[in-house]
């Protein structure tokens, strides 16, 4: 119950800097992009887009939530995105359209599925490193990441 309250009000362990998924995007335009997140437990999902604002959505355990960037976040060239409560995230939907650069998923210890790549014509030449430490990761897709 504590994480539910903490995540709702962005306090305590729900807002710690070392319990995050972080990546930089080179996508440019945000038209049509979204993040789909499935939490391991019931909580509020908090996602910070650059320095503009944090989007918060209530999510039930095992429920996939779609989050769209705020309208003020219309250009994401070399911009950081932070998903808080990484240790409570079960699944992330496809991130292929985001053209990821630097990526850190190591704190998402309950992450079971991570889709970063896609079939052609998708190609990502920005990323050279991927940080993972996910003991129960079942599926990892890095198709067409040309520099990894």
N, C-alpha and C positions, 0 to 999 in steps of 0.2 A: 504493500500500500504506500510505503514511503516514496518509492520512485515515481508513482503516479502523481502525488502532490508535488514532489520536487520538480518533476518535469513540467508540470502545469505552470509553476511560478518561477522556473529557471533559477532554482536555488540548490544548495547542497551538492550532493554527488551527481545530480542530473546535468550540471552545467560545468563540469570539470574539463579543463583544457586537455587532459591526457586521456579522456574517454571519448575520442572523436574519430570520425572518418573524414579525411581531408583530401581534396584534390583541386588541381588548377585546371581550368578549362580554357581552350583556345577557340571555342565555337563561334565567337563573334555574335551574330544575331541569335536571340533566344526564341524566335518564332517557332512554335510547335514543340519545343523541348519541355520535358517534365521529368521528375524523379518518381519512381515507384519504390516504396519501402514497405517491408513487412516486418513488424516488430515481434520479438520473442515473447514479450509480455505487454499487458495493457499499460499505456503511457501516452504522453503528449510527445509527438515528434517535433523537434526543433532543428531547423535548417537555416544556417546563415549564408546568404548570397552576397559575397564580397563584403563591403563595409556598409551596404545600404540598409538592409533590414533582415530580421529573422522571421521566417514563416513558421507558424505553429499549427499543428493539426492533431486532434485526438485520434488515437488508434487503439483498437482492440487486439489482443494477442492473436497472431496468425492472420490478421486482416491486412490486405494489401491496400495501401493508401497512395494516391497520386498527388504529388505536390508540384505546382507550377511556380516558376520564378515570379517574383513581384514585378509589376509593370515598370517600376523604376529601374529594374535590372535588365535593361534592354541590350546592353553590349557587354559580353563576357570574355573579351580577349585578355588572356593571362590574368584571370580573376579566380580567387580562392573560394571554394564552397566547403562549408563545415557542417557535418551531420553530428549532432550531439547524442550521447548515450549509445556509442558504438557497440559496447558490450551487450546491448540488448536488441541488436538488429539481427534478424534471421535471414533476410533476403533483400537484395537490391535488383531492381529491374534493369534492363539494358541501358548502359551509359555510353553506347557507341556514338550517338549524335553529339555528345558533349565535347568531343575531340580533347580527351584528357591529356594532361602533361604530367606533372608531379602527382603521385598517388600514394596515399597511406591508408591501408585497410587493416593494419596489424592489431588494432584494438578491438576489432569486431570479432571477438572470439567465438561467438555463436553464429557467425555468418556461414550459411550452407550453400548459397548460390551467388555467383558474381559474374555478370555478363558485361564485358568491356568491349568485345569485338563484334564483328558482323561479317556477312558475306560481302564479296565485291559488289558494288564499286567502293564500299567503305574502305578507308585506309587511314592509319594514324601513324605519322612519322615523328610526332612530338615526344612521345613517351619512350624512355630508355630504361626506366626502373619501375619496379612494382614491389612494394613492401607488404608482405603477408606473414601472418603468424596465426593462422586460423585452423585449429585442430580438427574441426568437424566440417570443413569446406568439402562439399561433394562435387560441385561443378564450377569450373573456371573457364571462361571463354575469352581468349586473347587473339582470335583470328584477325589477320591483316594489321597487326601491330608490327610495322616493318623494322623498327629499331630495337626490338626486345629480343 
